[in-house]
Amino acid sequence: MQAVSDAFLFTIAEVSATLIGLFVVGVFFYIDKGLRRLHDIPDVVAPYIRAGTRIVLVLYAIPLGLSLTLVVLEPIWTRLLFVLLSLVLVAANLDTAARIRAFVKVVGSSSFPLNEVGGTVAVLALVLIPWLLGGLHPSREDFTWAILLSLLVGFFSTSTVLLSVFDIIRLEAAAGVGSK
């Protein structure tokens, strides 16, 4: 990999911050609004959507936080931040994995299980790549692989969560909410 410049890392931080903002708007405006209109929605839907929201926010926090710390702080702080965010990411991934089966039974969407399997594999790769490439002292270039993978997985997870709006519309139709 080529040397990673400060300009590249700042651009990645800007992209991550933008994606966080768009994701938050999408979740709270479209999905949360749709879920509030459903009174008969099963109890497994909202907790899974919250868990999915958490994991996507952590996925976007990794490139944002790492990019900024790689530019302005000593390498030890980047490593500590990465360890902390990795632990949160793995915990969030376990939470969504534990909830996926019940959620799919209610919603019937095949995109969520595919996203969950692909996301779990990517989370494991994301957490391990810097350490496998750089040992105990990963370089900027080693962390860049995790940053890029995190953005990619976050984007696919965002797409899956936001496309769930169509599943919510289908649930509304089944519950008779949107028929007036």
Backbone as JSON, one array per atom type, in Angstrom:
{
  "sequence": "MQAVSDAFLFTIAEVSATLIGLFVVGVFFYIDKGLRRLHDIPDVVAPYIRAGTRIVLVLYAIPLGLSLTLVVLEPIWTRLLFVLLSLVLVAANLDTAARIRAFVKVVGSSSFPLNEVGGTVAVLALVLIPWLLGGLHPSREDFTWAILLSLLVGFFSTSTVLLSVFDIIRLEAAAGVGSK",
  "N": [[0.84, -1.18, 0.0], [0.44, 2.27, -0.69], [1.95, 5.19, 0.83], [0.03, 6.74, 3.35], [-1.57, 9.74, 3.34], [-2.05, 12.78, 5.29], [-4.09, 14.33, 4.21], [-5.67, 12.45, 2.86], [-6.62, 10.97, 5.07], [-8.04, 12.96, 6.45], [-10.03, 13.43, 4.55], [-11.33, 10.96, 4.56], [-12.33, 11.07, 7.18], [-14.13, 13.18, 6.89], [-15.94, 12.08, 5.05], [-16.91, 9.94, 6.59], [-18.14, 11.31, 8.72], [-20.16, 12.62, 7.32], [-21.64, 10.4, 6.38], [-22.49, 9.37, 8.82], [-24.22, 11.4, 9.65], [-26.18, 11.33, 7.59], [-27.12, 8.73, 7.94], [-28.2, 8.82, 10.53], [-30.29, 10.65, 10.14], [-31.8, 9.16, 8.28], [-32.5, 6.89, 9.82], [-33.89, 7.96, 12.06], [-35.83, 9.61, 10.9], [-37.17, 8.17, 8.84], [-37.31, 5.32, 9.48], [-37.77, 5.12, 12.33], [-40.02, 6.74, 12.54], [-41.79, 5.28, 10.97], [-41.96, 2.92, 12.51], [-43.16, 3.88, 14.82], [-45.73, 4.39, 14.0], [-46.85, 1.93, 13.81], [-48.8, -0.03, 15.76], [-49.26, -2.65, 16.41], [-46.92, -3.98, 16.05], [-44.55, -6.6, 16.25], [-42.57, -7.37, 19.18], [-39.9, -7.85, 18.57], [-38.9, -6.4, 16.43], [-38.28, -3.56, 16.71], [-36.14, -3.65, 18.7], [-34.18, -5.04, 17.21], [-33.73, -3.27, 15.08], [-32.71, -1.11, 16.52], [-30.35, -2.31, 17.5], [-29.08, -2.82, 15.06], [-28.74, -0.2, 14.2], [-26.94, 0.71, 16.11], [-24.62, -0.84, 15.54], [-23.97, 0.07, 12.98], [-23.41, 2.76, 13.49], [-21.11, 2.46, 15.07], [-19.46, 1.26, 13.18], [-19.08, 3.42, 11.43], [-17.88, 5.18, 13.19], [-15.36, 4.16, 13.53], [-13.71, 4.7, 11.12], [-13.89, 7.49, 11.28], [-12.88, 8.19, 13.87], [-10.33, 6.85, 13.92], [-9.05, 7.97, 11.67], [-8.77, 10.66, 12.42], [-7.25, 10.44, 14.8], [-4.94, 9.25, 13.84], [-3.79, 11.34, 12.49], [-3.44, 13.47, 14.35], [-2.64, 12.56, 16.91], [-0.41, 10.65, 19.05], [0.81, 7.4, 18.06], [0.1, 5.39, 19.97], [-2.35, 6.16, 21.03], [-4.07, 5.87, 18.9], [-3.98, 3.1, 18.61], [-5.09, 2.32, 21.09], [-7.67, 3.47, 20.89], [-8.59, 2.01, 18.7], [-8.67, -0.59, 19.77], [-10.62, -0.24, 21.77], [-12.88, 0.56, 20.21], [-13.07, -1.73, 18.64], [-13.8, -3.68, 20.52], [-16.34, -2.71, 21.26], [-17.56, -2.89, 18.77], [-17.53, -5.69, 18.25], [-19.14, -6.56, 20.37], [-21.55, -5.27, 19.67], [-22.01, -6.55, 17.26], [-22.43, -9.19, 18.11], [-24.8, -8.76, 19.5], [-26.63, -8.04, 17.44], [-26.52, -10.39, 15.96], [-27.62, -12.21, 17.74], [-30.26, -11.42, 17.72], [-31.24, -11.7, 15.16], [-32.6, -13.97, 14.08], [-35.24, -14.1, 15.22], [-36.17, -11.65, 14.3], [-36.15, -11.96, 11.49], [-38.09, -13.91, 11.19], [-40.4, -12.45, 11.66], [-40.31, -10.27, 9.85], [-39.48, -11.37, 7.43], [-37.53, -10.85, 5.56], [-34.84, -11.45, 3.32], [-32.52, -10.05, 3.06], [-31.46, -9.13, 5.46], [-30.39, -11.42, 6.95], [-28.32, -12.13, 5.15], [-26.78, -9.8, 5.17], [-26.06, -9.86, 7.83], [-24.44, -12.18, 8.09], [-22.37, -11.63, 6.21], [-21.51, -9.21, 7.32], [-20.59, -10.05, 9.85], [-18.37, -11.66, 9.19], [-16.83, -9.7, 7.98], [-16.45, -7.95, 10.16], [-14.83, -9.5, 11.83], [-12.56, -9.68, 10.18], [-11.92, -6.97, 9.94], [-11.25, -6.27, 12.58], [-9.0, -7.86, 13.0], [-7.11, -7.43, 10.9], [-5.29, -5.06, 11.08], [-3.57, -5.88, 13.17], [-2.58, -8.29, 12.27], [-1.16, -7.47, 10.02], [0.61, -5.49, 11.01], [1.6, -6.35, 13.45], [2.18, -5.76, 16.93], [2.44, -3.08, 16.68], [0.85, -1.51, 14.64], [0.92, 0.27, 11.54], [0.06, 3.42, 9.9], [-0.79, 2.65, 7.37], [-1.55, 0.02, 7.83], [-3.76, 0.36, 9.55], [-5.36, 1.68, 7.76], [-6.47, -0.23, 6.07], [-8.39, -1.39, 7.78], [-9.96, 0.86, 8.21], [-11.0, 1.39, 5.62], [-12.4, -1.01, 5.13], [-14.26, -0.89, 7.18], [-15.77, 1.35, 6.41], [-16.89, 0.32, 4.05], [-18.41, -1.92, 4.97], [-20.11, -0.56, 6.7], [-21.5, 1.02, 4.84], [-22.89, -0.94, 3.32], [-24.44, -2.05, 5.37], [-25.92, 0.18, 6.1], [-27.41, 0.53, 3.77], [-28.94, -1.81, 3.87], [-30.4, -1.44, 6.27], [-31.79, 0.95, 5.73], [-33.23, 0.2, 3.49], [-34.98, -1.42, 4.71], [-37.17, 0.04, 5.2], [-39.05, -0.53, 3.27], [-39.86, -3.03, 4.11], [-41.1, -2.28, 6.46], [-43.21, -0.83, 5.42], [-44.59, -2.93, 4.24], [-45.29, -4.33, 6.56], [-46.96, -2.41, 7.7], [-49.06, -2.4, 5.85], [-50.02, -4.99, 6.22], [-50.9, -4.75, 8.82], [-52.85, -2.94, 8.49], [-52.43, -0.21, 8.8], [-51.51, 1.8, 6.99], [-53.64, 2.11, 5.21], [-55.53, 4.14, 5.09]],
  "CA": [[0.0, 0.0, 0.0], [1.17, 3.53, -0.73], [1.91, 5.97, 2.07], [-1.28, 7.34, 3.59], [-1.35, 11.14, 3.67], [-3.0, 13.43, 6.19], [-5.23, 14.78, 3.41], [-6.53, 11.28, 2.66], [-7.26, 10.64, 6.34], [-9.05, 13.98, 6.71], [-11.14, 13.18, 3.62], [-12.07, 9.8, 5.1], [-13.07, 11.55, 8.35], [-15.25, 13.97, 6.39], [-16.91, 11.14, 4.47], [-17.52, 9.21, 7.7], [-19.04, 12.21, 9.44], [-21.32, 12.82, 6.46], [-22.43, 9.17, 6.39], [-23.15, 9.29, 10.13], [-25.36, 12.32, 9.63], [-27.22, 10.8, 6.71], [-27.68, 7.53, 8.55], [-29.04, 9.22, 11.66], [-31.52, 11.21, 9.57], [-32.56, 8.05, 7.71], [-33.05, 6.03, 10.86], [-34.87, 8.63, 12.91], [-36.93, 10.19, 10.15], [-37.94, 7.19, 8.09], [-37.56, 4.04, 10.15], [-38.39, 5.31, 13.63], [-41.35, 7.28, 12.29], [-42.6, 4.15, 10.52], [-42.2, 2.0, 13.61], [-44.1, 4.51, 15.77], [-47.1, 4.31, 13.46], [-47.34, 0.55, 13.95], [-49.11, -0.35, 17.15], [-49.28, -4.09, 16.57], [-45.64, -4.53, 15.58], [-43.97, -7.52, 17.23], [-41.54, -6.8, 20.05], [-38.54, -8.14, 18.12], [-38.49, -5.54, 15.32], [-37.61, -2.34, 17.18], [-34.82, -3.92, 19.29], [-33.21, -5.39, 16.17], [-33.39, -2.04, 14.36], [-31.8, -0.36, 17.42], [-29.06, -3.0, 17.49], [-28.49, -2.57, 13.76], [-28.33, 1.2, 14.19], [-25.73, 0.8, 16.95], [-23.46, -1.4, 14.86], [-23.6, 0.95, 11.87], [-22.75, 3.94, 14.05], [-19.76, 2.06, 15.46], [-18.7, 1.07, 11.94], [-18.69, 4.74, 10.92], [-17.01, 5.82, 14.18], [-13.99, 3.65, 13.35], [-12.93, 5.54, 10.2], [-13.84, 8.87, 11.76], [-11.95, 8.29, 15.0], [-8.97, 6.45, 13.57], [-8.47, 8.94, 10.75], [-8.38, 11.85, 13.16], [-6.17, 10.16, 15.74], [-3.71, 8.99, 13.08], [-3.22, 12.62, 12.07], [-3.11, 14.44, 15.41], [-2.17, 11.99, 18.18], [0.64, 9.64, 19.02], [0.29, 6.09, 17.62], [-0.47, 4.6, 21.06], [-3.76, 6.54, 21.19], [-4.81, 5.23, 17.81], [-4.11, 1.67, 18.95], [-6.06, 2.2, 22.19], [-9.0, 3.75, 20.34], [-8.99, 0.88, 17.87], [-9.03, -1.7, 20.65], [-11.91, 0.09, 22.39], [-13.94, 0.48, 19.19], [-13.19, -3.14, 18.24], [-14.58, -4.37, 21.54], [-17.72, -2.25, 21.11], [-18.05, -3.44, 17.51], [-17.78, -7.12, 18.42], [-20.32, -6.68, 21.24], [-22.72, -4.88, 18.87], [-22.23, -7.61, 16.28], [-23.04, -10.31, 18.83], [-26.17, -8.37, 19.82], [-27.48, -8.18, 16.25], [-26.56, -11.81, 15.59], [-28.54, -12.89, 18.65], [-31.63, -10.98, 17.46], [-31.59, -11.8, 13.74], [-33.54, -15.06, 13.76], [-36.6, -13.68, 15.56], [-36.52, -10.54, 13.43], [-36.42, -12.46, 10.15], [-39.38, -14.61, 11.24], [-41.47, -11.47, 11.6], [-40.22, -9.42, 8.67], [-39.38, -12.23, 6.27], [-36.55, -10.31, 4.6], [-33.61, -12.24, 3.19], [-31.35, -9.17, 3.03], [-30.87, -9.0, 6.79], [-29.48, -12.52, 7.28], [-27.13, -12.03, 4.3], [-25.99, -8.7, 5.71], [-25.53, -10.28, 9.13], [-23.34, -13.13, 7.86], [-21.28, -10.88, 5.59], [-21.01, -8.24, 8.3], [-19.83, -10.75, 10.9], [-17.08, -12.02, 8.61], [-16.08, -8.45, 7.79], [-16.06, -7.44, 11.48], [-13.66, -10.27, 12.26], [-11.42, -9.25, 9.36], [-11.62, -5.58, 10.29], [-10.6, -6.24, 13.89], [-7.73, -8.58, 12.98], [-6.17, -7.03, 9.84], [-4.15, -4.22, 11.49], [-2.66, -6.62, 14.03], [-1.9, -9.29, 11.44], [-0.23, -6.78, 9.13], [1.63, -4.68, 11.69], [1.99, -6.85, 14.76], [1.71, -4.95, 18.05], [2.6, -1.66, 16.33], [0.37, -1.29, 13.27], [1.2, 1.58, 10.95], [-1.07, 4.09, 9.25], [-1.23, 1.83, 6.25], [-2.24, -1.15, 8.39], [-5.07, 0.82, 10.01], [-6.15, 2.12, 6.61], [-7.27, -1.37, 5.61], [-9.55, -1.49, 8.68], [-10.79, 2.03, 7.95], [-11.73, 1.19, 4.36], [-13.34, -2.12, 5.31], [-15.33, -0.39, 8.05], [-16.65, 2.18, 5.57], [-17.6, -0.56, 3.12], [-19.43, -2.67, 5.71], [-21.09, 0.43, 7.16], [-22.33, 1.4, 3.71], [-23.81, -2.04, 3.02], [-25.39, -2.16, 6.48], [-26.82, 1.32, 5.96], [-28.33, 0.2, 2.69], [-29.86, -2.84, 4.35], [-31.31, -0.87, 7.27], [-32.68, 1.92, 5.11], [-34.16, -0.52, 2.61], [-35.99, -2.06, 5.55], [-38.37, 0.87, 5.14], [-40.02, -1.25, 2.45], [-40.42, -4.07, 4.95], [-42.01, -1.61, 7.38], [-44.42, -0.52, 4.64], [-45.32, -4.19, 4.1], [-45.89, -4.6, 7.87], [-48.07, -1.47, 7.84], [-50.16, -2.88, 5.02], [-50.57, -6.17, 6.88], [-51.58, -4.32, 10.05], [-53.93, -2.03, 8.11], [-52.12, 1.14, 9.25], [-51.37, 2.76, 5.91], [-54.72, 1.97, 4.23], [-56.47, 5.27, 5.1]],
  "C": [[0.89, 1.24, 0.0], [1.08, 4.22, 0.63], [0.56, 6.68, 2.16], [-1.06, 8.77, 4.08], [-2.39, 11.65, 4.67], [-4.26, 13.85, 5.43], [-6.2, 13.63, 3.16], [-7.3, 10.95, 3.94], [-8.32, 11.68, 6.71], [-10.26, 13.8, 5.8], [-11.98, 12.01, 4.1], [-12.89, 10.22, 6.32], [-14.28, 12.36, 7.92], [-16.35, 13.06, 5.82], [-17.64, 10.39, 5.59], [-18.52, 10.07, 8.45], [-20.31, 12.46, 8.63], [-22.23, 11.59, 6.47], [-23.14, 8.98, 7.73], [-24.38, 10.18, 10.14], [-26.5, 11.8, 8.77], [-27.9, 9.57, 7.31], [-28.62, 7.89, 9.7], [-30.36, 9.81, 11.16], [-32.4, 10.09, 9.01], [-33.23, 7.2, 8.77], [-34.16, 6.74, 11.62], [-36.05, 9.22, 12.14], [-37.8, 9.12, 9.5], [-38.3, 5.96, 8.92], [-38.28, 4.23, 11.47], [-39.81, 5.84, 13.47], [-42.3, 6.16, 11.83], [-42.93, 3.19, 11.64], [-43.19, 2.58, 14.62], [-45.53, 4.43, 15.3], [-47.69, 2.92, 13.61], [-47.57, 0.24, 15.43], [-49.03, -1.84, 17.42], [-47.98, -4.75, 16.13], [-45.07, -5.48, 16.65], [-42.78, -6.89, 17.97], [-40.11, -7.02, 19.56], [-38.03, -7.17, 17.07], [-37.71, -4.33, 15.81], [-36.26, -2.63, 17.84], [-33.76, -4.32, 18.24], [-32.79, -4.15, 15.4], [-32.46, -1.19, 15.22], [-30.41, -0.99, 17.43], [-28.34, -2.78, 16.16], [-28.0, -1.14, 13.63], [-27.03, 1.36, 14.98], [-24.51, 0.3, 16.2], [-23.02, -0.51, 13.7], [-22.92, 2.21, 12.39], [-21.33, 3.63, 14.51], [-18.88, 1.86, 14.22], [-18.24, 2.4, 11.35], [-17.79, 5.49, 11.9], [-15.56, 5.37, 14.01], [-13.22, 4.5, 12.34], [-12.83, 7.0, 10.65], [-12.79, 9.03, 12.86], [-10.53, 7.95, 14.64], [-8.3, 7.46, 12.64], [-7.98, 10.17, 11.49], [-7.22, 11.57, 14.12], [-4.86, 9.85, 15.02], [-3.02, 10.29, 12.67], [-2.69, 13.42, 13.26], [-2.54, 13.85, 16.69], [-1.02, 11.0, 17.96], [0.03, 8.28, 18.67], [-0.36, 5.26, 18.74], [-1.96, 4.9, 21.23], [-4.63, 5.95, 20.09], [-5.02, 3.76, 18.11], [-5.14, 1.47, 20.06], [-7.49, 2.46, 21.72], [-9.49, 2.58, 19.5], [-9.39, -0.33, 18.71], [-10.4, -1.45, 21.28], [-13.05, -0.03, 21.38], [-14.13, -0.95, 18.69], [-14.02, -3.93, 19.24], [-16.06, -3.99, 21.45], [-18.34, -2.85, 19.85], [-18.39, -4.93, 17.63], [-19.01, -7.34, 19.3], [-21.59, -6.33, 20.47], [-23.04, -5.95, 17.84], [-22.87, -8.84, 16.93], [-24.5, -10.02, 19.16], [-27.08, -8.52, 18.6], [-27.6, -9.65, 15.83], [-27.53, -12.59, 16.47], [-30.01, -12.56, 18.33], [-32.12, -11.29, 16.04], [-32.67, -12.84, 13.44], [-34.99, -14.65, 14.04], [-37.08, -12.56, 14.65], [-36.92, -11.03, 12.04], [-37.75, -13.23, 10.11], [-40.55, -13.64, 11.09], [-41.47, -10.73, 10.27], [-40.15, -10.24, 7.39], [-38.39, -11.76, 5.21], [-35.32, -11.19, 4.54], [-32.37, -11.37, 3.2], [-30.69, -9.06, 4.39], [-29.97, -10.17, 7.17], [-28.2, -12.48, 6.43], [-26.2, -10.93, 4.8], [-25.34, -9.11, 7.03], [-24.33, -11.22, 8.98], [-22.13, -12.4, 7.26], [-20.66, -9.88, 6.54], [-20.19, -8.88, 9.4], [-18.45, -11.14, 10.4], [-16.21, -10.77, 8.45], [-15.63, -7.85, 9.12], [-14.84, -8.2, 11.99], [-12.42, -9.86, 11.48], [-10.97, -7.86, 9.76], [-10.85, -5.49, 11.6], [-9.2, -6.85, 13.83], [-6.69, -8.02, 12.0], [-5.04, -6.14, 10.33], [-3.12, -4.97, 12.31], [-1.91, -7.69, 13.24], [-0.86, -8.65, 10.53], [0.92, -6.1, 9.87], [2.09, -5.19, 13.03], [1.41, -5.97, 15.86], [1.79, -3.46, 17.78], [2.16, -1.41, 14.89], [0.65, 0.14, 12.81], [-0.08, 2.21, 10.42], [-1.66, 3.22, 8.15], [-1.98, 0.6, 6.73], [-3.64, -0.79, 8.87], [-5.96, 1.24, 8.85], [-7.0, 0.99, 6.05], [-8.53, -1.52, 6.47], [-10.51, -0.33, 8.45], [-11.64, 1.82, 6.69], [-12.76, 0.07, 4.47], [-14.52, -1.68, 6.17], [-16.3, 0.5, 7.27], [-17.5, 1.33, 4.64], [-18.72, -1.32, 3.83], [-20.51, -1.73, 6.23], [-22.04, 0.83, 6.05], [-23.34, 0.31, 3.37], [-24.85, -2.21, 4.12], [-26.38, -1.01, 6.45], [-27.87, 1.04, 4.89], [-29.36, -0.81, 3.15], [-30.88, -2.25, 5.33], [-32.29, 0.11, 6.61], [-33.66, 1.27, 4.13], [-35.22, -1.27, 3.41], [-37.26, -1.22, 5.64], [-39.45, 0.16, 4.32], [-40.64, -2.4, 3.23], [-41.41, -3.48, 5.95], [-43.31, -1.27, 6.67], [-45.26, -1.79, 4.47], [-45.99, -4.57, 5.43], [-47.08, -3.68, 8.11], [-49.29, -1.96, 7.08], [-50.83, -4.09, 5.67], [-51.34, -5.8, 8.13], [-52.73, -3.38, 9.76], [-53.68, -0.6, 8.51], [-52.13, 2.13, 8.12], [-52.52, 2.76, 4.92], [-55.67, 3.15, 4.21], [-56.03, 6.38, 4.25]]
}
